[in-house]
Amino acid sequence: MDTQKVDMFLMTNSKFFESHQLNMIRERLIVLDDSKWSMLSTIQFNDPTTSLIVSILAGSLGIDRFMIGDTGIGVGKLLTCGGFGIWTIIDWFMIQNATREKNMQKIQRFLY
């Protein structure tokens, strides 16, 4: 794979992943088949900042967790009004990392 294309992908999408994962992603992308590259470019990653904003505004309804694909936790937050507020506050600090983990799971399907 063309290293320029890989570096451009990482520049535009680095905010969606943990910084310590970027080198591993880069190494995997360099050896990626061109056929998988076109599928990889269609993936929609969730923005951690957007998840945080949604968590602050509507986290007690579980919308932040539904957004990133954590349906079970989203239902739990919805039924308990965000764990009676406690779960909501905890998610204000954890939702960005949870979003980046979900993004990593999405990209790993193509890298391995």
Secondary structure, DSSP 4 states (H G I P E B T S, - for coil): --HHHHHHHHHHHGGGS-GGGHHHHHHHHHT--HHHHHHHTT--PPPHHHHHHHHHHHGGGTHHHHHHT-HHHHHHHHHTHHHHTHHHHHHHHHHHHHHHHHHHHHHHHHH-
